Amino acid sequence: MNKSELVSKMAEKSGLTKKDSELALNAFMASVEEALVKQEKVQLVGFGTFETRERAAREGRNPRDPKVKIKIPASKAPVFKAGKGLKEKVNVNGKKATKKK
């Protein structure tokens, strides 16, 4: 599902217009981004948690020339951890949901 499909689904489920749904989605994404930049967690009970994690500096290999070592600097990475409710819905009756083709 891409952003426009998500906006359409949100409009359908909420009764809002697509334009209002897109504004709401954009506001949500901007709010999460601002919180993560400030190193804050965004917890949505039953859905999941957005947070940042520190990645230590490390040594890697150049993909074009595996013999050459490169230094990968330390960084912060945004992560999402699914909540219990979301995990249960994805794993209906303990069985993993299968992707429809």
Helices and strands as residue ranges (DSSP letters): H 3-14, H 18-37, E 42-44, E 48-55, E 58-61, E 69-72, E 75-82, H 84-90, G 92-94
